[in-house]
């Protein structure tokens, strides 16, 4: 059953029709979920889950829980619906962090580490948070860093460089969440760029790209 305000949209529209219907391109990032393996939630199931909620043109990227779709609803309402319905329909209890395509494009544009993004994109992490973080929390996180990592925060997103690698760092997701005082999920720069491009293509209409 579609979530509140979610209405399926025909795949035969133009961007002008989509704008008239007031649909928005969204990206949903799942927190702390392992998908694709045996006994796990498959990305195909997540796409079908979106379709069942009336979210149009659902696409996925990679196996780390990244979705792109259209909806008439607001991001906060979508997060609530996705989390509630995922628990009911998929037995999946996790956070969904929803951003518009424009918001994700802004994340790319505002990257404070352009050199690192070009030189070593897999070691640049964008950490999306459920709520905006204040400077005191960011300073607390910086103070906890014992290695070469650098941190910049901007509203509900933090940019973190991991020169020695993400997997070897003590600056884990659990530490980041604890110091910032909010839940979140991270994606490396390569994934962020791919998601932003997928969302951009989705805005141009059907047939451009598939997850």
HELIX and SHEET records of a PDB file:
HELIX    1   1 UNK A   15  UNK A   20  1                                   6    
HELIX    2   2 UNK A   43  UNK A   52  1                                  10    
HELIX    3   3 UNK A   75  UNK A   90  1                                  16    
HELIX    4   4 UNK A  101  UNK A  109  1                                   9    
HELIX    5   5 UNK A  114  UNK A  119  1                                   6    
HELIX    6   6 UNK A  121  UNK A  123  5                                   3    
HELIX    7   7 UNK A  135  UNK A  144  1                                  10    
HELIX    8   8 UNK A  173  UNK A  180  1                                   8    
HELIX    9   9 UNK A  189  UNK A  203  1                                  15    
SHEET    1   A 4 UNK A  56  UNK A  60  0                                        
SHEET    2   A 4 UNK A  66  UNK A  71 -1                                        
SHEET    3   A 4 UNK A  24  UNK A  30 -1                                        
SHEET    4   A 4 UNK A  96  UNK A 100 -1                                        
SHEET    1   B 4 UNK A 150  UNK A 153  0                                        
SHEET    2   B 4 UNK A 157  UNK A 161 -1                                        
SHEET    3   B 4 UNK A 124  UNK A 129 -1                                        
SHEET    4   B 4 UNK A 184  UNK A 188 -1                                        
END                                                                             
